[in-house]
């Protein structure tokens, strides 16, 4: 089952606003549903658009690609990635780019797999919405994040995720892979008040960077 989902960014006080349309699928074996954490991350990108405009930005596990599409709309150079084996997801990403008249690079990227394509990447910002949901994939995800952060000085990984029982495991693995929380964006103060209700819930939004050498 596929549906079109429309997302509006901006309010009456903004000089500009944008609308993003995505294609959703209710199949459980694909990441083609706009979970609340994706909306949170996309809204953060919009509210911080002056920070991200003009940067090279890569979205991991993009799925419906809402945060990446917003970033492209505000002027970032965006690379949308998802598992190389999920051909339907990658095809969906191409379709939503065409639907929104947006140019993004679409790339298959499997966490923990070091193929030729990953060595060409040097993102300044990495996004990941709800990518920390399957604890069996945490190691591969964070190993990939560390590799990408090392490719670009001063780059950060910004992720939104539901604070589930795996929260302590995430903290442990961040230490293992030489990562640290640079900023915890608590309370979602960047969100317009009318969007907060029903969205924030138990969602974490954090910026993650590399530990300094002396911290390891």
N, C-alpha and C positions, 0 to 999 in steps of 0.2 A: 504494500500500500504506500503510495507517495502523495504527499500534500505539499502545497506551497505555504510557507510561513513568512510573514512580513514583519520586519523589526524596524522601529523608528528611533532615531537618535537625535536629540535636540529638544528644546522646549521654547516656550513663547519669549523667553529672555535671550535666546541665541540669535545671532545674526544669520547663522547657517544651520541647516539640518540635513540629514541624509536618511534614506530608507534602503534597507537591505532585504532582498527576497532570497530565501533558501529553500531547497527541496529536502523534505524530511521523509524518512522511511521508518515504519514501525517494526521492521524486522529486528529481532533481538541480537542477531549475530553481526550486526553492522553498527558503526558509531554514527548513524545518520539521524540523530534526534537532538534538538536543541535543549540540552539540560540547563537548569538555572545557572550553573557555574559558567557556562559559555556566555550567557547573557551578561553576567557580572564582569567577566573579562573583556567582552566587547564594549561594554559601557565604560570601563576604565580606559580602554584605548581611545575612545571618543573624547572623554573628559580630559585626557592628557595628550590630545592630538598635536599640540605644538611641540611636544617632546619627541613624538614618533615620526612626524612628517619628514620625508627625505632619507630616513634610515633604511638599512637593509634588515628586514624582519622575516623570521622563519617561524611558521606554526607547526608544531609537532602534533601528530594524531588529530589532524585538522577536522576530519569528518565533514560536518555541515559548513565548517570554515567561517563561522560568523565573526570571530575576533579578527581573523586575517583579512576578511573582506572589508571590515570597517577600517583597518589599517591601510589597505590599498586605496580606499575612498578618500582618506585624508592625506594621501601623498607619500606613503611608505612604499619601498620596493619589496614586494612580498613574495615569499616562496611558501607554498602550501604543500605539506607533506603528510602522508599516511602510510601505513604498512604496504610494502611493495606487492604483497599477495592479495590485497583487497582491491581488486580491479574495479568492482562496482563503485566503491567509495571514491577512487581516483577519478573515475568517469563522472561521478556526481559533482566533484569539485570543478571539473572543466565546465560542466553545464551551468553551475551557479555563477561562475565567472562570466560566461556569455550572457546569462540572464540579467546580470547587473552591469553589463558593459564595463567590466573590469579586466585588466591585464595582470595576471599573476603567473609565476612559474609553478607548474604542477610537477611534483616529484614523489616517486615511491621511496620511502626511507623506513627501513625496518630497524627498530631499536636493537642495539647490540651487534649489528651486522656492519662490517667495515668494507663496503664495496667502493668502487672507484668514484661514484658520484658524491659521496659524503666528503671526500677530500677537497672538493672544489668549493665547499660552503664556508663562508665567513660572515655569519649574521651578526649584526650589532645588538639585536634583541631577539630572544627566543620566547615564543608564547606556547602555552599548553593548557587547555581547558579540560578539566576532569580526566587528565591522563594518569592520575594517581588513584586508580580505582581497583586494579588487579595486582595484588601484592606479588604475584609470581613474575610480573613484568617490571617491578620497581628497579631491580639491579640493572637491567638492560637499558631502561629509560635514563637513569641517572648517569650511567656510563656514557651514554650518547650525549647527554647534556654537558657533562664535563668535557668531552672531546670538542664539542662545538664552542664552548666558552673559551677553551684554550686557543682556539683558532682566531679569536678576535679580542684584543685587549679591551678591558672595561665593558665587555658585553654582560648582559644579565638574562636570567631565565625568569619570566613572570608567569606564574601558574595559579589557577583557581581550582579548588577541589573541595569535595565534601569531607569534613573532618570525621572520618569513620574510625573503626578500631585500629586501622593500620597506621595511625598518626605517629605513634612512637617508633614504629619500624621505619617510617620515612626519615625521622630525625636521626636514627642510628645509621641508615644508609647514606645520608648526606655527609656525616662525619667520615664514613668509610671511603667515600669518593671525593673527599676534599672539597666539599661544598658548604656554604653557610647561608643562613637567612640574612639578607642585606636589609630588608624592610618588611615588616608585617603590616599589611594594609587592613587594619581592623576597623570594624564598624561601618565600612563603606561610605565614608563621609563625602566621597566624590559623587555619589548617586543622588539624582533629584529625589526629593522626598516621596513623590508619588510613585516612584519605581521601587522603593525599598521594600514595601509590604509584599510578603510572599516570595521574595527573591533571596535575601541574605541567608536566612535560616542558619544552618550549621556549615557555611561555606568559608573556607580560608582563601585569602588572596595574598600571595607572598612574592617578593623578589628574591631570587637566589643567585649567588655569585660564587666565584672561586675563593677558597681560603687563601690567605697570605701564606707564604712559605713558613714563616715562624709560627703559624697557627697549626700546622700539620704535625 
